Amino acid sequence: MRKIFSKEIDVYYEDTDSSGFVYHSSYLKFAERARSDLVKSKFPEIVDLMKKNSFFFVLKQVNIDFLLPCYLYDKLRVDTFLRSCKLVSLDMRHSIFRDKKLVCEIDAKLVWLNGQKKKPSRVPDNIIARFKSLEVV
């Protein structure tokens, strides 16, 4: 498992309940923002395919482990790891940290979908190769 992307996240009022605790669903939002920024910065051709609704990744399965709470105005870091690449899917882990402490881990299985047929499709070899070559030290 290799770290392929890192993103800083600020916790805003909209991410919390009235007591200032981060909503459980906000952690999914933080992971989605990290994946979106990863695609935007490293895979502009996927962005073009998404805009045309031809091919894109969709979330098929998610597993979340909440370890510590986060609060309004916390500064978080989402580290994205590539766990594996398969024929039609990618397995990723998003580790969310506050002050270098792990607060949440999200395992996400993404499937490459043909937008016209609405069915899973083989991830192009060049995209798999580029995901495998990414690494953040």
N, C-alpha and C positions, 0 to 999 in steps of 0.2 A: 504494500500500500504506500503510495507516494503522494505527498502534498502537491497539488497542481494549481491552487489558487488561494488567495487570502483577501478578505474584505473587512474593512472596519465598518461597524454599524453603531449609530447612536440610537438609544431608546427614547422614543417620543411619547407624549401623552396618549396618542392614538393606539400605542402598542400595549397600554396598561389598563387595569381596571381602576376603580375609584380609590383603592388603597395604595396604588402605585406599583403593584406587582405586575410583571409582564404576563399577558394572556398566554395560555398554552399554544394557541394558534399562531401567535406572533413569531414563535421560534421557526415554524414552517415558512412564514413570510421572509424571515431573515435568510434562511437557506435558499429560498427561491431567488431572492435578490442576488445572492452570491453566484448561483448558477447562471442567472441572466447576465450578470456582469462578466462572468467567465466567457460565455458564448459571444457576447458583444465585443470583448477585447481580443479574443484569440481566434474566433471563428466567424468572420464577417459573412462568409458564404452561407452559413447556416441561418444567419439573420435574414439574408435575402430570400432563402427558401421559406422561412417562416412567414415573411411578409407576403409572399405569393401563396401561402397556405399549401405548398407542395409537400414539404417534408419538415418534420420537427420532432423533438423529444417530448414525450408526455410521461408524467409520473404514474407508474404502475403500482408500486408498492412502497410503503414507508414504515419505518420503525423508529420510535423516538424514546430516548432514555433521558428523563429530566433528573438532573443531579443536584442542582442548586438553583434557588430563585434568582431572578434579575429584577431590577427596579427602574423606575423612571429616571432618566438622564444617565443611566449606566452607559459606558463605552464598551462595546463588545467587538470581538474579532471572530469571524467565521472562516475557518480553514477548511478547504475542500480537498478531499482525497479521492483518487481513483482506486477503487478496490478491484474491479475487473471489467474487461470488455468481452462481450459475447457477440454472437451473430447479429442479433437485433436489439441488444440492450447494453447499457452501462450500469455498473453498480458503483455508487459513490457514498462517501461518508462526509457529513458536515459536522465538524467539532466546533462548538461555540464556547468561547472563553471570555471571562471577565477578569481583568487583572491577573492574567496567566493561569487562572483556575478554570478547569473544565466545568461548565454549567449544564451542557446539553450535548447529546450526540444523536444525530439523525442519519440513519441509513436509508438511502433512496435508490430504487431501481427505476431507471429511465428506459423507455422503449422508443425506438425510432419508428415513427408512424408516417405512412404515405397519406398525405392529406386528401388526395383525390379519392383513393380507395377506402380510406378510413380503416386501414389494416396495418399491422406491423410489417416492417420491411427491413431488409439487410442494411446495416450501417455501412456506408461506403468505406472501403479500405483506407483511403487517404485520411478520413476523419478519425478512424480508429488509431492509425499510426500517429497522428498528431496528438491525440489525447495521451497516448502512451509515451510520447516524447516530452510532454510537459512536466516540469518540476520546479517547485519553489523551495529555495533553500533557506 
